[in-house]
Amino acid sequence: MLKQRLNENLRSALSICLLSVSLFGSLSDRATAQTSNELTRFSDWCQQKATLNPEARHTVNVLLKEAKTQDCKKAETTLTGLTELFLTSDQIKDLQPLATLTNLKKLDLTNNQITDVQPLSALTNLRSLSLAVNQITDVQPLSTLTNLQSLDLIGNQVSNLTGLSNLKNLETLGLDRNQVHDLKPLATLTTLKELSLSDNQIADLQPLSTLRNLDALVLSSNRIISVQPLSALTNLKLLWLSKNQVSDATPLSTLTNLTFLALDHNQIVEVQPLSTLTKLDMLFLHNNQITNVAPLATLTKLGMLFLNGNRIEQVQPLAALKHLQALILVDNSLRDRTCPVQPASVCAF
């Protein structure tokens, strides 16, 4: 009987203890949330530093180091006067203390540990923002940053671009190494000049057909078969389509302002459509299924031509390319290994 009572008392005490811990945790969370809402100035964050979560405290310390003072008021004066701030590789996780720096026009947060960008929604004066190499999945909070001209999100985990559709002043956008597959939200960003989307899961390029001001477009390492939507982008000077599944280059024949074109590691057989691209200086066609290079003889401004890893038998038609500095022909089916241009050192067989 005594043993049974002891067990019952022990269970009751344990229940009370667990309830107390639960209540304390809940109250603590509420207090933290309330405190965060009350911290409207950097000096508030600084003065309450000891009560903050470790991530927010670390961010405050990084900012104090940037301000070169531990005095909260002096640091606030310095930091709120900044228009540019570079906090790269600082192990930052919590951006809340940054939300008070509303005069910032340029902010670089490359290579940190950021997952939540909500605090940045207050920084509406930003023109340039780099969040490259973080752990971001949700970009919706950035939709308020309508003055942005440059946004770097390279090396994150973004799949949904809807939050970017409102950024109508963007000229440069980097989204390499994410999980993007739907480009529709980008169709409204008609001021874009440079767009980089390599290493994603993109198959449909149709939404890009409206981006007529693009002069540089990077689409390497995706799932692209058709490049038809790109035919309207006649201002393009640089186009990178390496490591896709393109077999028909015909739509690219209209892109006569191109100076750089990368089509390596695709399934191209016919290069006739490229004969119109007479401004090309660099052309990457290695690792395709090309047999006839004669149509490339019109590209007399070429300085570098990569044709390795194809099925080419004759290269003499390339003799017209007098400006070549590098002609790479390794791993082909050449009958004659005579370099078609001089000096012969230009060629690599």
VEXKOL-821072 format. One record per residue (C-alpha): residue number from 1; residue in three letters; x, y negated, z negated. Coordinates in steps of 0.5 Angstrom, whole numbers, always signed. Each point is the difference from the previous one (the first is absolute). Layout:
BEGIN
REC     i    aa      xx      yy      zz
REC   NUM   ALA       X       Y       Z
...
This chain:
BEGIN
REC     i    aa      xx      yy      zz
REC     1   MET      +0      +0      +0
REC     2   LEU      +6      -5      -2
REC     3   LYS      +3      +2      +6
REC     4   GLN      -6      -2      +5
REC     5   ARG      -1      -7      -4
REC     6   LEU      +7      -1      +1
REC     7   ASN      -1      +1      +8
REC     8   GLU      -6      -4      +0
REC     9   ASN      +4      -6      -3
REC    10   LEU      +6      +1      +4
REC    11   ARG      -5      +0      +6
REC    12   SER      -4      -6      -2
REC    13   ALA      +7      -4      -2
REC    14   LEU      +2      +2      +7
REC    15   SER      -6      -3      +3
REC    16   ILE      +0      -7      -3
REC    17   CYS      +8      +0      +2
REC    18   LEU      -2      +1      +7
REC    19   LEU      -6      -5      +0
REC    20   SER      +5      -5      -3
REC    21   VAL      +5      +1      +5
REC    22   SER      -5      -1      +6
REC    23   LEU      -3      -6      -3
REC    24   PHE      +6      -3      -1
REC    25   GLY      +2      +1      +7
REC    26   SER      -6      -3      +2
REC    27   LEU      +1      -6      -4
REC    28   SER      +7      +0      +2
REC    29   ASP      -2      +0      +8
REC    30   ARG      -5      -5      -1
REC    31   ALA      +5      -5      -4
REC    32   THR      +5      +1      +6
REC    33   ALA      -6      -2      +5
REC    34   GLN      -2      -6      -4
REC    35   THR      +7      -2      -1
REC    36   SER      +2      +1      +8
REC    37   ASN      -6      -4      +1
REC    38   GLU      +2      -6      -4
REC    39   LEU      +7      +0      +2
REC    40   THR      -1      -6      +6
REC    41   ARG      +7      -3      -1
REC    42   PHE      +7      +3      +1
REC    43   SER      +1      -3      -7
REC    44   ASP      -6      +4      -3
REC    45   TRP      +3      +7      +3
REC    46   CYS      +7      -2      -3
REC    47   GLN      -2      -2      -7
REC    48   GLN      -4      +6      +0
REC    49   LYS      +5      +5      +3
REC    50   ALA      +1      +4      -7
REC    51   THR      -8      +2      +1
REC    52   LEU      +0      +2      +7
REC    53   ASN      +1      +7      +3
REC    54   PRO      +7      +2      +2
REC    55   GLU      -1      -1      +8
REC    56   ALA      -3      -7      -1
REC    57   ARG      +6      -2      -5
REC    58   HIS      +5      +2      +5
REC    59   THR      -3      -4      +5
REC    60   VAL      +0      -6      -5
REC    61   ASN      +8      +2      -1
REC    62   VAL      +1      +0      +7
REC    63   LEU      -3      -7      +1
REC    64   LEU      +4      -3      -6
REC    65   LYS      +6      +3      +3
REC    66   GLU      -2      -4      +6
REC    67   ALA      -1      -6      -3
REC    68   LYS      +7      +0      -4
REC    69   THR      -3      -1      -7
REC    70   GLN      -4      +3      -5
REC    71   ASP      -4      -6      -2
REC    72   CYS      -7      +1      +2
REC    73   LYS      -2      -7      +2
REC    74   LYS      +6      -1      +4
REC    75   ALA      +0      +6      +3
REC    76   GLU      -7      -2      +2
REC    77   THR      +2      -6      +3
REC    78   THR      +5      +3      +4
REC    79   LEU      -4      +6      +3
REC    80   THR      -6      -4      +1
REC    81   GLY      +4      -5      +4
REC    82   LEU      +2      +6      +5
REC    83   THR      -2      +0      +7
REC    84   GLU      +4      +7      +1
REC    85   LEU      +2      +5      -4
REC    86   PHE      +4      +7      +1
REC    87   LEU      -1      +5      -5
REC    88   THR      +3      +6      +4
REC    89   SER      +2      +7      -3
REC    90   ASP      -2      -2      -7
REC    91   GLN      -4      +6      -2
REC    92   ILE      -7      -5      -1
REC    93   LYS      -6      +4      -1
REC    94   ASP      -5      -5      -3
REC    95   LEU      -1      -6      +5
REC    96   GLN      -5      -4      -5
REC    97   PRO      +5      -5      -3
REC    98   LEU      +1      -2      +7
REC    99   ALA      -7      -2      +1
REC   100   THR      +2      -7      -3
REC   101   LEU      +5      -2      +5
REC   102   THR      -5      -3      +5
REC   103   ASN      +5      -5      +4
REC   104   LEU      +3      +6      +3
REC   105   LYS      +1      +0      +7
REC   106   LYS      +5      +6      +1
REC   107   LEU      +0      +6      -4
REC   108   ASP      +5      +6      +1
REC   109   LEU      -2      +6      -5
REC   110   THR      +4      +5      +4
REC   111   ASN      +2      +7      -3
REC   112   ASN      -4      +0      -6
REC   113   GLN      -5      +4      -4
REC   114   ILE      -7      -3      +2
REC   115   THR      -6      +3      +1
REC   116   ASP      -5      -5      -2
REC   117   VAL      +0      -7      +4
REC   118   GLN      -6      -3      -3
REC   119   PRO      +3      -5      -3
REC   120   LEU      +3      -3      +6
REC   121   SER      -7      -2      +2
REC   122   ALA      +1      -7      -3
REC   123   LEU      +6      -2      +4
REC   124   THR      -4      -3      +5
REC   125   ASN      +6      -4      +2
REC   126   LEU      +4      +5      +3
REC   127   ARG      +3      +0      +7
REC   128   SER      +5      +6      -1
REC   129   LEU      -1      +6      -4
REC   130   SER      +4      +6      +0
REC   131   LEU      -2      +7      -4
REC   132   ALA      +4      +5      +4
REC   133   VAL      +2      +6      -4
REC   134   ASN      -5      +0      -5
REC   135   GLN      -6      +5      -2
REC   136   ILE      -5      -4      +3
REC   137   THR      -7      +4      +2
REC   138   ASP      -5      -6      +0
REC   139   VAL      +1      -7      +4
REC   140   GLN      -7      -2      -1
REC   141   PRO      +2      -6      -6
REC   142   LEU      +5      -3      +6
REC   143   SER      -6      -2      +4
REC   144   THR      +0      -7      -4
REC   145   LEU      +7      -1      +3
REC   146   THR      -3      -4      +6
REC   147   ASN      +6      -4      +1
REC   148   LEU      +5      +6      +1
REC   149   GLN      +4      -1      +6
REC   150   SER      +5      +6      -2
REC   151   LEU      -2      +7      -4
REC   152   ASP      +4      +6      -1
REC   153   LEU      -3      +6      -2
REC   154   ILE      +5      +5      +3
REC   155   GLY      +2      +6      -4
REC   156   ASN      -7      +1      -5
REC   157   GLN      -6      +4      +0
REC   158   VAL      -5      -4      +4
REC   159   SER      -5      +3      +4
REC   160   ASN      -6      -5      +0
REC   161   LEU      +2      -6      +4
REC   162   THR      -7      -4      -2
REC   163   GLY      +3      -4      -5
REC   164   LEU      +4      -4      +6
REC   165   SER      -5      -1      +5
REC   166   ASN      -1      -7      -3
REC   167   LEU      +7      -2      +0
REC   168   LYS      -1      -4      +7
REC   169   ASN      +6      -4      -1
REC   170   LEU      +5      +6      +0
REC   171   GLU      +5      +0      +5
REC   172   THR      +5      +5      -2
REC   173   LEU      -3      +7      -3
REC   174   GLY      +4      +6      -3
REC   175   LEU      -3      +6      -1
REC   176   ASP      +5      +6      +2
REC   177   ARG      +0      +6      -5
REC   178   ASN      -7      +0      -2
REC   179   GLN      -6      +4      +1
REC   180   VAL      -4      -4      +5
REC   181   HIS      -4      +3      +5
REC   182   ASP      -6      -5      +2
REC   183   LEU      +3      -7      +3
REC   184   LYS      -7      -3      +0
REC   185   PRO      +1      -5      -5
REC   186   LEU      +6      -3      +4
REC   187   ALA      -4      -1      +6
REC   188   THR      -2      -7      -3
REC   189   LEU      +7      -2      -1
REC   190   THR      +1      -4      +6
REC   191   THR      +6      -4      -2
REC   192   LEU      +4      +6      -1
REC   193   LYS      +7      -1      +3
REC   194   GLU      +4      +6      -3
REC   195   LEU      -4      +7      -2
REC   196   SER      +4      +6      -3
REC   197   LEU      -4      +6      -1
REC   198   SER      +5      +6      +1
REC   199   ASP      +0      +6      -4
REC   200   ASN      -8      +0      -1
REC   201   GLN      -5      +5      +2
REC   202   ILE      -3      -5      +6
REC   203   ALA      -3      +3      +6
REC   204   ASP      -5      -5      +3
REC   205   LEU      +3      -7      +2
REC   206   GLN      -6      -3      +3
REC   207   PRO      -1      -5      -6
REC   208   LEU      +7      -3      +2
REC   209   SER      -3      -2      +7
REC   210   THR      -2      -7      -3
REC   211   LEU      +7      -2      -3
REC   212   ARG      +2      -3      +7
REC   213   ASN      +5      -5      -4
REC   214   LEU      +5      +6      -2
REC   215   ASP      +7      +0      +2
REC   216   ALA      +2      +6      -4
REC   217   LEU      -3      +6      -1
REC   218   VAL      +3      +6      -4
REC   219   LEU      -4      +7      +0
REC   220   SER      +5      +5      +0
REC   221   SER      -2      +7      -4
REC   222   ASN      -7      +0      +1
REC   223   ARG      -5      +4      +4
REC   224   ILE      -1      -4      +6
REC   225   ILE      -2      +3      +6
REC   226   SER      -3      -5      +4
REC   227   VAL      +3      -7      +1
REC   228   GLN      -5      -3      +4
REC   229   PRO      -3      -5      -5
REC   230   LEU      +7      -3      +0
REC   231   SER      +0      -2      +8
REC   232   ALA      -3      -7      -2
REC   233   LEU      +5      -2      -5
REC   234   THR      +4      -4      +6
REC   235   ASN      +4      -4      -5
REC   236   LEU      +4      +6      -3
REC   237   LYS      +7      -1      +0
REC   238   LEU      +2      +6      -4
REC   239   LEU      -4      +7      -1
REC   240   TRP      +2      +6      -4
REC   241   LEU      -4      +6      +2
REC   242   SER      +5      +6      -2
REC   243   LYS      -2      +6      -3
REC   244   ASN      -7      +1      +3
REC   245   GLN      -4      +4      +5
REC   246   VAL      +0      -5      +6
REC   247   SER      +0      +3      +6
REC   248   ASP      -3      -5      +5
REC   249   ALA      +4      -7      +0
REC   250   THR      -4      -3      +5
REC   251   PRO      -4      -5      -4
REC   252   LEU      +7      -3      -2
REC   253   SER      +1      -2      +7
REC   254   THR      -3      -7      -2
REC   255   LEU      +5      -2      -5
REC   256   THR      +4      -3      +4
REC   257   ASN      +3      -5      -5
REC   258   LEU      +3      +6      -4
REC   259   THR      +8      +0      -1
REC   260   PHE      +0      +6      -5
REC   261   LEU      -4      +6      +1
REC   262   ALA      +1      +7      -4
REC   263   LEU      -4      +6      +3
REC   264   ASP      +5      +5      -3
REC   265   HIS      -3      +7      -3
REC   266   ASN      -6      +0      +4
REC   267   GLN      -3      +4      +6
REC   268   ILE      +2      -4      +6
REC   269   VAL      +1      +2      +7
REC   270   GLU      -1      -5      +4
REC   271   VAL      +3      -7      +0
REC   272   GLN      -2      -4      +6
REC   273   PRO      -5      -4      -5
REC   274   LEU      +6      -3      -3
REC   275   SER      +3      -3      +7
REC   276   THR      -4      -6      -1
REC   277   LEU      +4      -2      -7
REC   278   THR      +5      -4      +3
REC   279   LYS      +2      -4      -6
REC   280   LEU      +2      +6      -4
REC   281   ASP      +7      +0      -3
REC   282   MET      -1      +7      -4
REC   283   LEU      -4      +6      +1
REC   284   PHE      +0      +6      -4
REC   285   LEU      -3      +6      +4
REC   286   HIS      +4      +6      -3
REC   287   ASN      -3      +6      -2
REC   288   ASN      -6      +0      +5
REC   289   GLN      -1      +5      +6
REC   290   ILE      +3      -5      +6
REC   291   THR      +2      +3      +6
REC   292   ASN      +1      -6      +5
REC   293   VAL      +3      -7      -2
REC   294   ALA      +0      -3      +7
REC   295   PRO      -6      -5      -3
REC   296   LEU      +5      -3      -5
REC   297   ALA      +4      -3      +5
REC   298   THR      -4      -6      +0
REC   299   LEU      +2      -2      -7
REC   300   THR      +6      -4      +2
REC   301   LYS      +1      -3      -7
REC   302   LEU      +0      +6      -4
REC   303   GLY      +6      +0      -4
REC   304   MET      -1      +6      -4
REC   305   LEU      -4      +6      +3
REC   306   PHE      -1      +7      -4
REC   307   LEU      -2      +6      +4
REC   308   ASN      +3      +6      -4
REC   309   GLY      -4      +6      -1
REC   310   ASN      -4      +0      +6
REC   311   ARG      +0      +4      +7
REC   312   ILE      +4      -5      +4
REC   313   GLU      +4      +3      +6
REC   314   GLN      +2      -6      +4
REC   315   VAL      +2      -7      -3
REC   316   GLN      +3      -3      +6
REC   317   PRO      -6      -5      +1
REC   318   LEU      +2      -3      -6
REC   319   ALA      +6      -3      +4
REC   320   ALA      -4      -7      +0
REC   321   LEU      +0      -1      -7
REC   322   LYS      +6      -4      +0
REC   323   HIS      -1      -3      -7
REC   324   LEU      +0      +7      -4
REC   325   GLN      +5      +0      -6
REC   326   ALA      -3      +7      -2
REC   327   LEU      -3      +5      +4
REC   328   ILE      -1      +6      -4
REC   329   LEU      -1      +7      +4
REC   330   VAL      +2      +5      -5
REC   331   ASP      -4      +7      +0
REC   332   ASN      -3      -1      +7
REC   333   SER      +0      +5      +6
REC   334   LEU      +5      -4      +4
REC   335   ARG      +3      +2      +7
REC   336   ASP      +5      -5      +0
REC   337   ARG      +3      -3      -6
REC   338   THR      +3      -6      +4
REC   339   CYS      -2      -7      -4
REC   340   PRO      -4      -4      +5
REC   341   VAL      +2      -7      -3
REC   342   GLN      +7      -3      -1
REC   343   PRO      +4      +1      -5
REC   344   ALA      -1      +7      -1
REC   345   SER      +0      +0      -7
REC   346   VAL      -7      -3      +0
REC   347   CYS      -2      +7      +1
REC   348   ALA      -1      +5      -5
REC   349   PHE      -1      +7      +2
